[in-house]
Amino acid sequence: MKKILVIHGPNLDLLGQREPAIYGKATLNEINSGLKKIAKKKKVGLSIKQSNHEGEIVDLIGKAKPRYDALLINPAAYTHTSVAIRDAIAASGIVTVEVHLSNIYSREEFRQKSLISPVAKGTILGFGPKSYSLGLEALIDLI
């Protein structure tokens, strides 16, 4: 069975309460439930983690390759700042899809640069929680 690691970055544990006009009303639990349904239907193993800590995310990615076939990641604010997460993805060689709830290119200028996109197979953004399901479907097709 193929296995996919899902990593939610900082503040995504606050979904549903945090700036719903930007991030929507769906909670992280609701997003995760939707991902689990897709994984079950497609017969893919799924492990889901959320962390507000850059080093923990780097560690998860560094240990992912032997255990997982692919990575679905919403690096959240670390998208724009974390060379460490970018380098961990590049070093791991794991097939990666980056997702975002909002369209980062229609937001503040500092949010319009992703350090992660160049090392990801693809990026899906701007579709709210659907970005996650589209990203998972894409990963499943890739592996």
N, CA, C and O atoms as CSV, one atom per row, in Angstrom:
chain,resi,resn,atom,element,x,y,z
A,1,MET,N,N,0.843,-1.183,0.000
A,1,MET,CA,C,0.000,0.000,0.000
A,1,MET,C,C,0.888,1.246,0.000
A,1,MET,O,O,1.828,1.351,0.789
A,2,LYS,N,N,0.583,2.176,-0.883
A,2,LYS,CA,C,1.297,3.450,-0.933
A,2,LYS,C,C,0.919,4.280,0.292
A,2,LYS,O,O,-0.210,4.221,0.780
A,3,LYS,N,N,1.899,5.059,0.779
A,3,LYS,CA,C,1.659,5.881,1.965
A,3,LYS,C,C,2.024,7.334,1.676
A,3,LYS,O,O,3.034,7.627,1.035
A,4,ILE,N,N,1.177,8.230,2.164
A,4,ILE,CA,C,1.383,9.664,1.983
A,4,ILE,C,C,1.408,10.346,3.341
A,4,ILE,O,O,0.569,10.084,4.202
A,5,LEU,N,N,2.388,11.227,3.514
A,5,LEU,CA,C,2.484,12.061,4.703
A,5,LEU,C,C,1.879,13.421,4.384
A,5,LEU,O,O,2.213,14.041,3.374
A,6,VAL,N,N,0.989,13.874,5.250
A,6,VAL,CA,C,0.392,15.205,5.138
A,6,VAL,C,C,0.937,16.043,6.286
A,6,VAL,O,O,0.866,15.645,7.449
A,7,ILE,N,N,1.482,17.207,5.945
A,7,ILE,CA,C,1.973,18.126,6.973
A,7,ILE,C,C,1.254,19.456,6.831
A,7,ILE,O,O,1.256,20.079,5.769
A,8,HIS,N,N,0.636,19.875,7.933
A,8,HIS,CA,C,0.012,21.192,8.036
A,8,HIS,C,C,0.947,22.073,8.855
A,8,HIS,O,O,1.373,21.692,9.945
A,9,GLY,N,N,1.260,23.235,8.333
A,9,GLY,CA,C,2.184,24.140,9.005
A,9,GLY,C,C,1.531,25.003,10.079
A,9,GLY,O,O,0.425,24.719,10.540
A,10,PRO,N,N,2.243,26.067,10.471
A,10,PRO,CA,C,1.847,26.879,11.617
A,10,PRO,C,C,0.486,27.550,11.464
A,10,PRO,O,O,0.106,28.018,10.391
A,11,ASN,N,N,-0.216,27.576,12.569
A,11,ASN,CA,C,-1.511,28.228,12.733
A,11,ASN,C,C,-2.668,27.539,12.013
A,11,ASN,O,O,-3.811,27.987,12.111
A,12,LEU,N,N,-2.389,26.468,11.300
A,12,LEU,CA,C,-3.480,25.776,10.625
A,12,LEU,C,C,-4.374,25.020,11.611
A,12,LEU,O,O,-5.486,24.622,11.266
A,13,ASP,N,N,-3.887,24.827,12.824
A,13,ASP,CA,C,-4.738,24.265,13.867
A,13,ASP,C,C,-5.844,25.243,14.276
A,13,ASP,O,O,-6.778,24.865,14.984
A,14,LEU,N,N,-5.739,26.495,13.833
A,14,LEU,CA,C,-6.736,27.526,14.161
A,14,LEU,C,C,-7.774,27.711,13.053
A,14,LEU,O,O,-8.615,28.607,13.131
A,15,LEU,N,N,-7.714,26.865,12.023
A,15,LEU,CA,C,-8.677,27.002,10.925
A,15,LEU,C,C,-10.104,26.911,11.452
A,15,LEU,O,O,-10.401,26.165,12.384
A,16,GLY,N,N,-10.968,27.688,10.830
A,16,GLY,CA,C,-12.358,27.761,11.261
A,16,GLY,C,C,-12.597,28.962,12.154
A,16,GLY,O,O,-13.707,29.491,12.212
A,17,GLN,N,N,-11.543,29.399,12.857
A,17,GLN,CA,C,-11.640,30.572,13.725
A,17,GLN,C,C,-10.772,31.715,13.213
A,17,GLN,O,O,-11.112,32.886,13.384
A,18,ARG,N,N,-9.659,31.375,12.589
A,18,ARG,CA,C,-8.663,32.368,12.177
A,18,ARG,C,C,-9.013,32.957,10.815
A,18,ARG,O,O,-9.030,32.237,9.817
A,19,GLU,N,N,-9.285,34.221,10.765
A,19,GLU,CA,C,-9.524,34.952,9.527
A,19,GLU,C,C,-10.353,34.153,8.509
A,19,GLU,O,O,-9.866,33.828,7.426
A,20,PRO,N,N,-11.598,33.842,8.862
A,20,PRO,CA,C,-12.417,33.023,7.965
A,20,PRO,C,C,-12.660,33.662,6.600
A,20,PRO,O,O,-12.941,32.949,5.637
A,21,ALA,N,N,-12.561,34.969,6.492
A,21,ALA,CA,C,-12.729,35.621,5.193
A,21,ALA,C,C,-11.602,35.230,4.232
A,21,ALA,O,O,-11.784,35.246,3.015
A,22,ILE,N,N,-10.447,34.882,4.784
A,22,ILE,CA,C,-9.300,34.474,3.959
A,22,ILE,C,C,-9.208,32.956,3.871
A,22,ILE,O,O,-9.054,32.401,2.783
A,23,TYR,N,N,-9.304,32.282,5.023
A,23,TYR,CA,C,-9.031,30.846,5.086
A,23,TYR,C,C,-10.277,29.971,5.113
A,23,TYR,O,O,-10.168,28.746,5.063
A,24,GLY,N,N,-11.453,30.574,5.191
A,24,GLY,CA,C,-12.693,29.811,5.185
A,24,GLY,C,C,-13.110,29.361,6.576
A,24,GLY,O,O,-12.444,29.649,7.570
A,25,LYS,N,N,-14.208,28.659,6.618
A,25,LYS,CA,C,-14.795,28.226,7.887
A,25,LYS,C,C,-14.505,26.773,8.225
A,25,LYS,O,O,-14.811,26.317,9.326
A,26,ALA,N,N,-13.921,26.047,7.288
A,26,ALA,CA,C,-13.612,24.634,7.534
A,26,ALA,C,C,-12.525,24.520,8.593
A,26,ALA,O,O,-11.557,25.279,8.588
A,27,THR,N,N,-12.692,23.577,9.488
A,27,THR,CA,C,-11.675,23.323,10.512
A,27,THR,C,C,-10.641,22.344,9.969
A,27,THR,O,O,-10.865,21.683,8.955
A,28,LEU,N,N,-9.513,22.261,10.654
A,28,LEU,CA,C,-8.487,21.307,10.255
A,28,LEU,C,C,-9.017,19.878,10.362
A,28,LEU,O,O,-8.702,19.037,9.519
A,29,ASN,N,N,-9.809,19.600,11.376
A,29,ASN,CA,C,-10.399,18.262,11.515
A,29,ASN,C,C,-11.290,17.924,10.330
A,29,ASN,O,O,-11.297,16.786,9.861
A,30,GLU,N,N,-12.042,18.905,9.842
A,30,GLU,CA,C,-12.906,18.667,8.682
A,30,GLU,C,C,-12.073,18.396,7.426
A,30,GLU,O,O,-12.398,17.509,6.637
A,31,ILE,N,N,-11.003,19.165,7.251
A,31,ILE,CA,C,-10.112,18.936,6.105
A,31,ILE,C,C,-9.495,17.551,6.196
A,31,ILE,O,O,-9.460,16.813,5.212
A,32,ASN,N,N,-9.010,17.203,7.376
A,32,ASN,CA,C,-8.397,15.878,7.561
A,32,ASN,C,C,-9.392,14.753,7.312
A,32,ASN,O,O,-9.036,13.730,6.727
A,33,SER,N,N,-10.614,14.928,7.742
A,33,SER,CA,C,-11.643,13.906,7.499
A,33,SER,C,C,-11.858,13.692,6.007
A,33,SER,O,O,-11.987,12.559,5.545
A,34,GLY,N,N,-11.895,14.786,5.262
A,34,GLY,CA,C,-12.046,14.675,3.815
A,34,GLY,C,C,-10.874,13.958,3.168
A,34,GLY,O,O,-11.060,13.151,2.256
A,35,LEU,N,N,-9.665,14.251,3.639
A,35,LEU,CA,C,-8.478,13.581,3.104
A,35,LEU,C,C,-8.507,12.089,3.421
A,35,LEU,O,O,-8.157,11.266,2.575
A,36,LYS,N,N,-8.919,11.745,4.620
A,36,LYS,CA,C,-8.990,10.330,5.010
A,36,LYS,C,C,-9.995,9.560,4.159
A,36,LYS,O,O,-9.764,8.401,3.815
A,37,LYS,N,N,-11.109,10.205,3.821
A,37,LYS,CA,C,-12.108,9.552,2.965
A,37,LYS,C,C,-11.530,9.256,1.579
A,37,LYS,O,O,-11.727,8.171,1.032
A,38,ILE,N,N,-10.819,10.228,1.025
A,38,ILE,CA,C,-10.198,10.019,-0.288
A,38,ILE,C,C,-9.173,8.887,-0.208
A,38,ILE,O,O,-9.151,8.002,-1.063
A,39,ALA,N,N,-8.335,8.920,0.814
A,39,ALA,CA,C,-7.289,7.904,0.965
A,39,ALA,C,C,-7.901,6.506,1.097
A,39,ALA,O,O,-7.425,5.549,0.487
A,40,LYS,N,N,-8.943,6.404,1.887
A,40,LYS,CA,C,-9.594,5.101,2.064
A,40,LYS,C,C,-10.167,4.602,0.741
A,40,LYS,O,O,-10.003,3.436,0.382
A,41,LYS,N,N,-10.839,5.495,0.022
A,41,LYS,CA,C,-11.435,5.134,-1.271
A,41,LYS,C,C,-10.364,4.699,-2.270
A,41,LYS,O,O,-10.582,3.777,-3.055
A,42,LYS,N,N,-9.218,5.357,-2.239
A,42,LYS,CA,C,-8.137,5.071,-3.188
A,42,LYS,C,C,-7.157,4.017,-2.665
A,42,LYS,O,O,-6.190,3.669,-3.344
A,43,LYS,N,N,-7.414,3.511,-1.452
A,43,LYS,CA,C,-6.568,2.485,-0.839
A,43,LYS,C,C,-5.119,2.948,-0.681
A,43,LYS,O,O,-4.174,2.269,-1.083
A,44,VAL,N,N,-4.987,4.127,-0.079
A,44,VAL,CA,C,-3.687,4.734,0.192
A,44,VAL,C,C,-3.600,5.004,1.695
A,44,VAL,O,O,-4.565,5.468,2.302
A,45,GLY,N,N,-2.444,4.713,2.290
A,45,GLY,CA,C,-2.236,5.023,3.696
A,45,GLY,C,C,-1.946,6.505,3.862
A,45,GLY,O,O,-1.298,7.118,3.014
A,46,LEU,N,N,-2.425,7.074,4.951
A,46,LEU,CA,C,-2.272,8.509,5.189
A,46,LEU,C,C,-1.848,8.743,6.632
A,46,LEU,O,O,-2.439,8.192,7.561
A,47,SER,N,N,-0.839,9.550,6.805
A,47,SER,CA,C,-0.422,9.988,8.135
A,47,SER,C,C,-0.473,11.507,8.131
A,47,SER,O,O,0.102,12.145,7.250
A,48,ILE,N,N,-1.154,12.090,9.107
A,48,ILE,CA,C,-1.385,13.536,9.129
A,48,ILE,C,C,-0.757,14.146,10.370
A,48,ILE,O,O,-0.983,13.689,11.491
A,49,LYS,N,N,0.041,15.195,10.147
A,49,LYS,CA,C,0.720,15.905,11.233
A,49,LYS,C,C,0.472,17.403,11.083
A,49,LYS,O,O,0.324,17.902,9.968
A,50,GLN,N,N,0.428,18.112,12.197
A,50,GLN,CA,C,0.375,19.573,12.195
A,50,GLN,C,C,1.398,20.060,13.202
A,50,GLN,O,O,1.503,19.537,14.311
A,51,SER,N,N,2.152,21.073,12.796
A,51,SER,CA,C,3.135,21.640,13.717
A,51,SER,C,C,3.286,23.134,13.475
A,51,SER,O,O,3.233,23.616,12.343
A,52,ASN,N,N,3.473,23.837,14.565
A,52,ASN,CA,C,3.777,25.263,14.518
A,52,ASN,C,C,5.279,25.506,14.563
A,52,ASN,O,O,5.720,26.654,14.611
A,53,HIS,N,N,6.072,24.430,14.546
A,53,HIS,CA,C,7.516,24.531,14.772
A,53,HIS,C,C,8.296,24.080,13.540
A,53,HIS,O,O,8.171,22.940,13.093
A,54,GLU,N,N,9.086,24.975,13.010
A,54,GLU,CA,C,9.844,24.722,11.794
A,54,GLU,C,C,10.736,23.490,11.922
A,54,GLU,O,O,10.750,22.645,11.027
A,55,GLY,N,N,11.470,23.380,13.007
A,55,GLY,CA,C,12.378,22.249,13.193
A,55,GLY,C,C,11.652,20.917,13.211
A,55,GLY,O,O,12.156,19.926,12.681
A,56,GLU,N,N,10.492,20.886,13.807
A,56,GLU,CA,C,9.705,19.649,13.829
A,56,GLU,C,C,9.269,19.261,12.416
A,56,GLU,O,O,9.287,18.084,12.056
A,57,ILE,N,N,8.879,20.249,11.626
A,57,ILE,CA,C,8.483,19.977,10.244
A,57,ILE,C,C,9.682,19.460,9.449
A,57,ILE,O,O,9.554,18.517,8.669
A,58,VAL,N,N,10.841,20.076,9.647
A,58,VAL,CA,C,12.066,19.620,8.972
A,58,VAL,C,C,12.366,18.170,9.359
A,58,VAL,O,O,12.708,17.357,8.501
A,59,ASP,N,N,12.241,17.849,10.633
A,59,ASP,CA,C,12.481,16.477,11.094
A,59,ASP,C,C,11.503,15.489,10.456
A,59,ASP,O,O,11.904,14.404,10.036
A,60,LEU,N,N,10.230,15.859,10.383
A,60,LEU,CA,C,9.230,14.977,9.766
A,60,LEU,C,C,9.575,14.702,8.307
A,60,LEU,O,O,9.473,13.566,7.843
A,61,ILE,N,N,9.978,15.736,7.591
A,61,ILE,CA,C,10.337,15.559,6.180
A,61,ILE,C,C,11.597,14.714,6.049
A,61,ILE,O,O,11.680,13.847,5.180
A,62,GLY,N,N,12.573,14.965,6.907
A,62,GLY,CA,C,13.831,14.221,6.848
A,62,GLY,C,C,13.673,12.731,7.084
A,62,GLY,O,O,14.447,11.930,6.561
A,63,LYS,N,N,12.683,12.360,7.864
A,63,LYS,CA,C,12.440,10.950,8.166
A,63,LYS,C,C,11.379,10.326,7.260
A,63,LYS,O,O,11.076,9.140,7.390
A,64,ALA,N,N,10.812,11.112,6.345
A,64,ALA,CA,C,9.666,10.655,5.551
A,64,ALA,C,C,10.029,9.637,4.481
A,64,ALA,O,O,9.296,8.666,4.287
A,65,LYS,N,N,11.133,9.832,3.788
A,65,LYS,CA,C,11.428,9.060,2.567
A,65,LYS,C,C,11.343,7.537,2.733
A,65,LYS,O,O,10.689,6.893,1.912
A,66,PRO,N,N,11.945,6.947,3.715
A,66,PRO,CA,C,11.830,5.481,3.756
A,66,PRO,C,C,10.427,4.989,4.141
A,66,PRO,O,O,10.058,3.854,3.838
A,67,ARG,N,N,9.659,5.840,4.801
A,67,ARG,CA,C,8.352,5.415,5.310
A,67,ARG,C,C,7.178,5.811,4.425
A,67,ARG,O,O,6.125,5.174,4.458
A,68,TYR,N,N,7.361,6.874,3.627
A,68,TYR,CA,C,6.266,7.416,2.820
A,68,TYR,C,C,6.685,7.532,1.362
A,68,TYR,O,O,7.862,7.704,1.045
A,69,ASP,N,N,5.697,7.433,0.489
A,69,ASP,CA,C,5.936,7.546,-0.943
A,69,ASP,C,C,5.787,8.975,-1.445
A,69,ASP,O,O,6.285,9.316,-2.518
A,70,ALA,N,N,5.106,9.805,-0.673
A,70,ALA,CA,C,4.848,11.167,-1.123
A,70,ALA,C,C,4.509,12.055,0.071
A,70,ALA,O,O,4.187,11.586,1.163
A,71,LEU,N,N,4.598,13.368,-0.189
A,71,LEU,CA,C,4.338,14.380,0.832
A,71,LEU,C,C,3.350,15.404,0.293
A,71,LEU,O,O,3.549,15.962,-0.786
A,72,LEU,N,N,2.289,15.647,1.048
A,72,LEU,CA,C,1.359,16.735,0.791
A,72,LEU,C,C,1.586,17.747,1.898
A,72,LEU,O,O,1.415,17.422,3.073
A,73,ILE,N,N,1.972,18.976,1.544
A,73,ILE,CA,C,2.328,19.945,2.575
A,73,ILE,C,C,1.696,21.306,2.329
A,73,ILE,O,O,1.712,21.830,1.215
A,74,ASN,N,N,1.143,21.859,3.388
A,74,ASN,CA,C,0.774,23.268,3.427
A,74,ASN,C,C,1.732,23.895,4.436
A,74,ASN,O,O,1.496,23.827,5.642
A,75,PRO,N,N,2.808,24.501,3.949
A,75,PRO,CA,C,3.797,25.062,4.865
A,75,PRO,C,C,3.329,26.346,5.548
A,75,PRO,O,O,4.014,26.873,6.424
A,76,ALA,N,N,2.165,26.845,5.145
A,76,ALA,CA,C,1.585,28.058,5.723
A,76,ALA,C,C,2.608,29.193,5.673
A,76,ALA,O,O,3.228,29.410,4.632
A,77,ALA,N,N,2.793,29.909,6.756
A,77,ALA,CA,C,3.705,31.067,6.751
A,77,ALA,C,C,5.139,30.685,6.415
A,77,ALA,O,O,5.900,31.518,5.922
A,78,TYR,N,N,5.520,29.439,6.674
A,78,TYR,CA,C,6.883,29.011,6.337
A,78,TYR,C,C,7.113,28.931,4.825
A,78,TYR,O,O,8.255,28.826,4.377
A,79,THR,N,N,6.047,28.980,4.050
A,79,THR,CA,C,6.149,29.002,2.589
A,79,THR,C,C,7.112,30.089,2.128
A,79,THR,O,O,7.904,29.897,1.205
A,80,HIS,N,N,7.022,31.227,2.794
A,80,HIS,CA,C,7.711,32.433,2.350
A,80,HIS,C,C,9.042,32.668,3.065
A,80,HIS,O,O,9.789,33.581,2.710
A,81,THR,N,N,9.336,31.844,4.070
A,81,THR,CA,C,10.499,32.148,4.914
A,81,THR,C,C,11.450,30.986,5.160
A,81,THR,O,O,12.593,31.213,5.557
A,82,SER,N,N,11.020,29.761,4.940
A,82,SER,CA,C,11.812,28.627,5.419
A,82,SER,C,C,12.672,27.978,4.350
A,82,SER,O,O,12.208,27.143,3.574
A,83,VAL,N,N,13.923,28.377,4.326
A,83,VAL,CA,C,14.907,27.695,3.495
A,83,VAL,C,C,15.115,26.281,4.044
A,83,VAL,O,O,15.389,25.353,3.283
A,84,ALA,N,N,14.986,26.121,5.355
A,84,ALA,CA,C,15.186,24.808,5.985
A,84,ALA,C,C,14.164,23.781,5.495
A,84,ALA,O,O,14.531,22.645,5.192
A,85,ILE,N,N,12.903,24.159,5.415
A,85,ILE,CA,C,11.876,23.235,4.922
A,85,ILE,C,C,12.092,22.967,3.434
A,85,ILE,O,O,11.964,21.829,2.982
A,86,ARG,N,N,12.416,23.999,2.681
A,86,ARG,CA,C,12.714,23.834,1.259
A,86,ARG,C,C,13.857,22.847,1.070
A,86,ARG,O,O,13.764,21.934,0.249
A,87,ASP,N,N,14.933,23.028,1.826
A,87,ASP,CA,C,16.098,22.156,1.697
A,87,ASP,C,C,15.801,20.730,2.143
A,87,ASP,O,O,16.331,19.778,1.570
A,88,ALA,N,N,14.957,20.574,3.161
A,88,ALA,CA,C,14.582,19.228,3.621
A,88,ALA,C,C,13.817,18.483,2.530
A,88,ALA,O,O,14.051,17.295,2.307
A,89,ILE,N,N,12.914,19.172,1.856
A,89,ILE,CA,C,12.165,18.537,0.766
A,89,ILE,C,C,13.114,18.152,-0.360
A,89,ILE,O,O,13.053,17.037,-0.878
A,90,ALA,N,N,13.991,19.076,-0.736
A,90,ALA,CA,C,14.942,18.796,-1.815
A,90,ALA,C,C,15.854,17.629,-1.450
A,90,ALA,O,O,16.104,16.755,-2.281
A,91,ALA,N,N,16.348,17.607,-0.224
A,91,ALA,CA,C,17.267,16.553,0.206
A,91,ALA,C,C,16.581,15.191,0.283
A,91,ALA,O,O,17.193,14.163,-0.008
A,92,SER,N,N,15.319,15.190,0.673
A,92,SER,CA,C,14.611,13.919,0.841
A,92,SER,C,C,14.324,13.241,-0.496
A,92,SER,O,O,14.284,12.013,-0.575
A,93,GLY,N,N,14.128,14.025,-1.527
A,93,GLY,CA,C,13.773,13.453,-2.828
A,93,GLY,C,C,12.355,12.926,-2.894
A,93,GLY,O,O,11.979,12.288,-3.877
A,94,ILE,N,N,11.560,13.182,-1.862
A,94,ILE,CA,C,10.188,12.672,-1.828
A,94,ILE,C,C,9.290,13.491,-2.766
A,94,ILE,O,O,9.404,14.715,-2.840
A,95,VAL,N,N,8.411,12.803,-3.468
A,95,VAL,CA,C,7.457,13.478,-4.346
A,95,VAL,C,C,6.568,14.360,-3.482
A,95,VAL,O,O,5.939,13.882,-2.538
A,96,THR,N,N,6.516,15.651,-3.806
A,96,THR,CA,C,5.838,16.624,-2.950
A,96,THR,C,C,4.865,17.467,-3.747
A,96,THR,O,O,5.167,17.918,-4.852
A,97,VAL,N,N,3.687,17.674,-3.164
A,97,VAL,CA,C,2.739,18.654,-3.677
A,97,VAL,C,C,2.481,19.648,-2.557
A,97,VAL,O,O,2.175,19.278,-1.423
A,98,GLU,N,N,2.614,20.921,-2.909
A,98,GLU,CA,C,2.373,22.038,-1.985
A,98,GLU,C,C,0.943,22.519,-2.182
A,98,GLU,O,O,0.486,22.662,-3.316
A,99,VAL,N,N,0.238,22.768,-1.091
A,99,VAL,CA,C,-1.129,23.280,-1.179
A,99,VAL,C,C,-1.303,24.502,-0.286
A,99,VAL,O,O,-0.620,24.669,0.724
A,100,HIS,N,N,-2.240,25.346,-0.696
A,100,HIS,CA,C,-2.620,26.527,0.089
A,100,HIS,C,C,-4.112,26.756,-0.053
A,100,HIS,O,O,-4.678,26.584,-1.133
A,101,LEU,N,N,-4.736,27.139,1.028
A,101,LEU,CA,C,-6.160,27.447,1.011
A,101,LEU,C,C,-6.442,28.701,0.190
A,101,LEU,O,O,-7.392,28.740,-0.591
A,102,SER,N,N,-5.613,29.722,0.373
A,102,SER,CA,C,-5.805,30.985,-0.329
A,102,SER,C,C,-4.864,31.066,-1.525
A,102,SER,O,O,-3.913,30.293,-1.638
A,103,ASN,N,N,-5.144,32.009,-2.409
A,103,ASN,CA,C,-4.272,32.262,-3.550
A,103,ASN,C,C,-3.176,33.219,-3.081
A,103,ASN,O,O,-3.413,34.419,-2.949
A,104,ILE,N,N,-1.995,32.697,-2.834
A,104,ILE,CA,C,-0.923,33.527,-2.272
A,104,ILE,C,C,-0.537,34.663,-3.219
A,104,ILE,O,O,0.006,35.672,-2.771
A,105,TYR,N,N,-0.803,34.521,-4.502
A,105,TYR,CA,C,-0.428,35.545,-5.476
A,105,TYR,C,C,-1.406,36.709,-5.513
A,105,TYR,O,O,-1.141,37.718,-6.167
A,106,SER,N,N,-2.526,36.582,-4.824
A,106,SER,CA,C,-3.485,37.689,-4.749
A,106,SER,C,C,-3.460,38.349,-3.363
A,106,SER,O,O,-4.341,39.139,-3.025
A,107,ARG,N,N,-2.457,38.017,-2.587
A,107,ARG,CA,C,-2.353,38.527,-1.218
A,107,ARG,C,C,-1.218,39.530,-1.095
A,107,ARG,O,O,-0.726,40.046,-2.099
A,108,GLU,N,N,-0.806,39.804,0.122
A,108,GLU,CA,C,0.251,40.786,0.356
A,108,GLU,C,C,1.511,40.388,-0.398
A,108,GLU,O,O,1.760,39.207,-0.640
A,109,GLU,N,N,2.295,41.381,-0.762
A,109,GLU,CA,C,3.493,41.125,-1.568
A,109,GLU,C,C,4.426,40.109,-0.907
A,109,GLU,O,O,4.992,39.259,-1.595
A,110,PHE,N,N,4.592,40.182,0.403
A,110,PHE,CA,C,5.511,39.260,1.076
A,110,PHE,C,C,5.030,37.814,1.034
A,110,PHE,O,O,5.820,36.898,1.263
A,111,ARG,N,N,3.750,37.592,0.747
A,111,ARG,CA,C,3.215,36.228,0.650
A,111,ARG,C,C,3.266,35.674,-0.775
A,111,ARG,O,O,2.903,34.519,-0.995
A,112,GLN,N,N,3.699,36.457,-1.723
A,112,GLN,CA,C,3.633,36.062,-3.125
A,112,GLN,C,C,4.842,35.272,-3.606
A,112,GLN,O,O,4.917,34.919,-4.783
A,113,LYS,N,N,5.773,34.993,-2.734
A,113,LYS,CA,C,6.963,34.210,-3.081
A,113,LYS,C,C,6.943,32.912,-2.272
A,113,LYS,O,O,6.900,32.943,-1.042
A,114,SER,N,N,6.974,31.785,-2.961
A,114,SER,CA,C,7.059,30.492,-2.292
A,114,SER,C,C,8.464,29.947,-2.451
A,114,SER,O,O,8.960,29.803,-3.569
A,115,LEU,N,N,9.104,29.644,-1.332
A,115,LEU,CA,C,10.396,28.974,-1.367
A,115,LEU,C,C,10.223,27.474,-1.604
A,115,LEU,O,O,11.181,26.781,-1.944
A,116,ILE,N,N,9.019,26.985,-1.427
A,116,ILE,CA,C,8.724,25.557,-1.520
A,116,ILE,C,C,8.398,25.121,-2.951
A,116,ILE,O,O,8.783,24.028,-3.365
A,117,SER,N,N,7.705,25.953,-3.697
A,117,SER,CA,C,7.264,25.592,-5.045
A,117,SER,C,C,8.373,25.054,-5.946
A,117,SER,O,O,8.136,24.086,-6.669
A,118,PRO,N,N,9.574,25.638,-5.935
A,118,PRO,CA,C,10.612,25.117,-6.833
A,118,PRO,C,C,11.051,23.672,-6.548
A,118,PRO,O,O,11.631,23.025,-7.420
A,119,VAL,N,N,10.782,23.167,-5.349
A,119,VAL,CA,C,11.179,21.790,-5.032
A,119,VAL,C,C,9.973,20.855,-4.946
A,119,VAL,O,O,10.115,19.683,-4.599
A,120,ALA,N,N,8.798,21.372,-5.261
A,120,ALA,CA,C,7.574,20.564,-5.279
A,120,ALA,C,C,7.264,20.150,-6.711
A,120,ALA,O,O,7.595,20.859,-7.661
A,121,LYS,N,N,6.629,19.003,-6.850
A,121,LYS,CA,C,6.187,18.550,-8.174
A,121,LYS,C,C,5.124,19.495,-8.714
A,121,LYS,O,O,5.047,19.745,-9.917
A,122,GLY,N,N,4.303,20.019,-7.802
A,122,GLY,CA,C,3.259,20.958,-8.197
A,122,GLY,C,C,2.723,21.695,-6.995
A,122,GLY,O,O,2.973,21.318,-5.850
A,123,THR,N,N,1.974,22.761,-7.272
A,123,THR,CA,C,1.369,23.585,-6.232
A,123,THR,C,C,-0.085,23.833,-6.594
A,123,THR,O,O,-0.407,24.191,-7.727
A,124,ILE,N,N,-0.959,23.636,-5.610
A,124,ILE,CA,C,-2.385,23.885,-5.805
A,124,ILE,C,C,-2.804,24.899,-4.750
A,124,ILE,O,O,-2.569,24.704,-3.557
A,125,LEU,N,N,-3.425,25.980,-5.201
A,125,LEU,CA,C,-3.769,27.035,-4.247
A,125,LEU,C,C,-5.023,27.775,-4.662
A,125,LEU,O,O,-5.410,27.791,-5.831
A,126,GLY,N,N,-5.646,28.389,-3.669
A,126,GLY,CA,C,-6.772,29.264,-3.917
A,126,GLY,C,C,-8.135,28.621,-3.930
A,126,GLY,O,O,-9.128,29.306,-4.179
A,127,PHE,N,N,-8.223,27.337,-3.674
A,127,PHE,CA,C,-9.501,26.636,-3.747
A,127,PHE,C,C,-10.039,26.263,-2.367
A,127,PHE,O,O,-10.894,25.385,-2.251
A,128,GLY,N,N,-9.542,26.925,-1.322
A,128,GLY,CA,C,-9.986,26.592,0.023
A,128,GLY,C,C,-9.637,25.151,0.352
A,128,GLY,O,O,-8.605,24.649,-0.091
A,129,PRO,N,N,-10.479,24.481,1.119
A,129,PRO,CA,C,-10.201,23.082,1.476
A,129,PRO,C,C,-10.063,22.158,0.266
A,129,PRO,O,O,-9.415,21.115,0.354
A,130,LYS,N,N,-10.662,22.531,-0.849
A,130,LYS,CA,C,-10.565,21.727,-2.076
A,130,LYS,C,C,-9.118,21.646,-2.563
A,130,LYS,O,O,-8.750,20.697,-3.254
A,131,SER,N,N,-8.293,22.640,-2.206
A,131,SER,CA,C,-6.871,22.578,-2.574
A,131,SER,C,C,-6.237,21.307,-2.031
A,131,SER,O,O,-5.427,20.674,-2.709
A,132,TYR,N,N,-6.604,20.932,-0.806
A,132,TYR,CA,C,-6.063,19.716,-0.202
A,132,TYR,C,C,-6.504,18.469,-0.957
A,132,TYR,O,O,-5.682,17.605,-1.261
A,133,SER,N,N,-7.793,18.370,-1.261
A,133,SER,CA,C,-8.266,17.164,-1.945
A,133,SER,C,C,-7.694,17.078,-3.356
A,133,SER,O,O,-7.347,15.990,-3.816
A,134,LEU,N,N,-7.593,18.211,-4.045
A,134,LEU,CA,C,-6.968,18.217,-5.368
A,134,LEU,C,C,-5.502,17.800,-5.272
A,134,LEU,O,O,-5.009,17.038,-6.103
A,135,GLY,N,N,-4.820,18.301,-4.263
A,135,GLY,CA,C,-3.414,17.935,-4.067
A,135,GLY,C,C,-3.230,16.459,-3.767
A,135,GLY,O,O,-2.314,15.823,-4.288
A,136,LEU,N,N,-4.103,15.913,-2.926
A,136,LEU,CA,C,-4.010,14.494,-2.604
A,136,LEU,C,C,-4.294,13.641,-3.830
A,136,LEU,O,O,-3.586,12.667,-4.084
A,137,GLU,N,N,-5.313,13.993,-4.587
A,137,GLU,CA,C,-5.630,13.255,-5.814
A,137,GLU,C,C,-4.434,13.296,-6.779
A,137,GLU,O,O,-4.096,12.282,-7.391
A,138,ALA,N,N,-3.809,14.447,-6.911
A,138,ALA,CA,C,-2.646,14.583,-7.797
A,138,ALA,C,C,-1.504,13.686,-7.325
A,138,ALA,O,O,-0.873,13.007,-8.135
A,139,LEU,N,N,-1.239,13.681,-6.031
A,139,LEU,CA,C,-0.167,12.838,-5.486
A,139,LEU,C,C,-0.440,11.361,-5.738
A,139,LEU,O,O,0.453,10.610,-6.131
A,140,ILE,N,N,-1.672,10.960,-5.509
A,140,ILE,CA,C,-2.030,9.558,-5.726
A,140,ILE,C,C,-1.789,9.180,-7.190
A,140,ILE,O,O,-1.285,8.096,-7.482
A,141,ASP,N,N,-2.150,10.076,-8.099
A,141,ASP,CA,C,-1.895,9.815,-9.522
A,141,ASP,C,C,-0.400,9.735,-9.821
A,141,ASP,O,O,0.032,8.941,-10.656
A,142,LEU,N,N,0.383,10.561,-9.137
A,142,LEU,CA,C,1.838,10.580,-9.380
A,142,LEU,C,C,2.548,9.319,-8.889
A,142,LEU,O,O,3.528,8.875,-9.488
A,143,ILE,N,N,2.048,8.751,-7.801
A,143,ILE,CA,C,2.737,7.590,-7.239
A,143,ILE,C,C,2.068,6.288,-7.655
A,143,ILE,O,O,2.520,5.211,-7.269
